[in-house]
Amino acid sequence: MIRRDCCQVIDQIKAKVPEERKMFLQDLDEVRKDAAYKAPEETIQWERLQRCLLSEIFPPNEEWEIEIWSIFSTVPVEKIKEDLKKAKREE
């Protein structure tokens, strides 16, 4: 399994966030700042990033939100869309 760099993932995520979501971008900056000082094998930065995403864009409704979850999870966008449709049908 290839180890991913949390700071790089956060940078990719930030590139998808609309400018008007200033608080979300600030939260991501804080997570990134903390992640920059953690050893790569630590998982706390990933947990903080996950909590940030869950509080801001879950469930994902817009295309950019789905793209962010794809970046975070490495699950293809189309698979996430299929799973969301399936979950809505089961409600």
Buried (B, 14 or more C-beta within 10 A) or exposed (E): EEEEEBBEBBEBBBEBBEEEBEEBBEBBEEBBEBBEEBEEEEEEBBEBBBEBBEEBBEEBEEEBBBBBBBBBEEEEEEEBBEEBEEEEEEE
